Amino acid sequence: MQRKDAPERRHGDRRQGDRRGELAPLRPTFAQVDSSALRHNLQVVQAAVGTRTRVLAVVKADGYGHGALEAAKSFVEAGAWGLAVSLIEEGVELRLGGTSAPVVVLGGVHPGSEDVVVHRGLTPVVWERRHLERLSAAVSRAGAPPVPVHLKIDTGMSRLGVRPEGIDGVLDWLDRDGGRTIDLEGVMTHLARADELGADADATSAAQVQAFRDCLGTLAARGLRPRLRHVCNSAALVRLRDANFDMVRPGMALYGAGSGEAVELSGVRPAMSWHSKILGIRELPRGASITYGHRDTLQRDSRLAIVPVGYGDGYARNMSGQAEVLIRGHRCRVLGNITMDVSMVDVTDLPDAREGEAVCLMGRQGRERISVYELAAWAKVLPYEIVCGVSKRVPRR
Ligand SMILES: Cc1ncc(COP(=O)(O)O)c(C=O)c1O
């Protein structure tokens, strides 16, 4: 019975102390991010391009799922010139987290975002006069120094950027501004097929790089020589050694992988591994059918481990029928359809496996390793989608 003078206990008590304790992750599923691997990878990239070429580390999409702030900190510590994000909001997150390095915003200047760009000292990528007009107005309103921008040229990706034939319109505008509100710090393009092997893809990349060089010529003829010319993403770093210019713009290489194994930069180390623990063991008879749709039927009396990870965590349902995990350093098959919160793993051949046992979903355990490429192949997606897809409810450690 509660004492009369004891404070009354209520459900949903929101006192700070209680909340902090309760919000600490209790579930055993987590992603481990190795910041020493992030720093190492930055140095591998730097060594590959040489000390005269700067590295713009791409940390968009929450640092490819690794945690943008942590990744940004590691890359800057290891010598990155700056950071690239896609969204203004991602740039603001870096600033609020204490990042003072240059932050290049790749995704353009939406109406209404220009004052934030100027206020937070971001470096937007631009390709339309409207971008410049918006920024210029924001600089004037704030009485701020010229805002640095990087001009994006669409040399064949047909996504963002001004096509070479449209470049004069932008340059006319810059001429009129005369550096009063806009500082053309950089010029860039993005390659469409750098991660493909083969002569046809190589010819596409070569043509894009040549178109970029031609545009640099157009700029130079008008007296414009931006300090930072950049083209290469991770795959281009590996495949196009003569296109490093003043800066490279890798993402995936810094997280320790490539868009495929064939274009992985030699020497990088995966920075993310993904882990859980066995929640319990089910002994099930031969003939039992497993999870939604009864996808698999047991061919023998079996022991199945309940692993608390599912597609709600980014462990893609599409991997059902192919996925394996590591337990006690052995590969064990995921049986049945992967569900939102739980996957069932066959541990019949590991009779000692028990509740609380470590499960490795991606990474190394003992001598075995499950790579991001394997998960990507099982799920029929890109390795990028695996790391970016590890959902918010999976704590990063
Ligand atoms: C414009 C731009 N540059 C660089 C990158 C980094 O690409 P990667 O992760 O393949 O190195 C991206 C990523 O999508 C991008 O959109």
The ligand as a Tripos MOL2 file, in Angstrom:
@<TRIPOS>MOLECULE
LIG
   16    16     1     0     0
SMALL
NO_CHARGES

@<TRIPOS>ATOM
      1 C1         26.2150   15.2400  -56.6380 C.3       1 LIG1
      2 C2         26.7820   14.1100  -55.8680 C.ar      1 LIG1
      3 N1         28.1020   14.0410  -55.6760 N.ar      1 LIG1
      4 C3         28.6800   13.0260  -54.9900 C.ar      1 LIG1
      5 C4         27.9300   12.0040  -54.4780 C.ar      1 LIG1
      6 C5         28.6160   10.8770  -53.7420 C.3       1 LIG1
      7 O1         28.4400    9.6910  -54.4450 O.3       1 LIG1
      8 P1         29.1330    8.3240  -53.9480 P.3       1 LIG1
      9 O2         28.4650    7.9920  -52.6670 O.co2     1 LIG1
     10 O3         28.8180    7.3600  -55.0210 O.co2     1 LIG1
     11 O4         30.5640    8.6100  -53.7890 O.co2     1 LIG1
     12 C6         26.5440   12.0140  -54.6700 C.ar      1 LIG1
     13 C7         25.7380   10.9090  -54.1390 C.2       1 LIG1
     14 O5         24.7150   10.5290  -54.5600 O.2       1 LIG1
     15 C8         25.9540   13.0890  -55.3760 C.ar      1 LIG1
     16 O6         24.6410   13.1500  -55.5900 O.3       1 LIG1
@<TRIPOS>BOND
     1     1     2 1
     2     2     3 ar
     3     2    15 ar
     4     3     4 ar
     5     4     5 ar
     6     5     6 1
     7     5    12 ar
     8     6     7 1
     9     7     8 1
    10     8     9 2
    11     8    10 1
    12     8    11 1
    13    12    13 1
    14    12    15 ar
    15    13    14 2
    16    15    16 1
@<TRIPOS>SUBSTRUCTURE
     1 LIG1         1 GROUP 0 **** ****
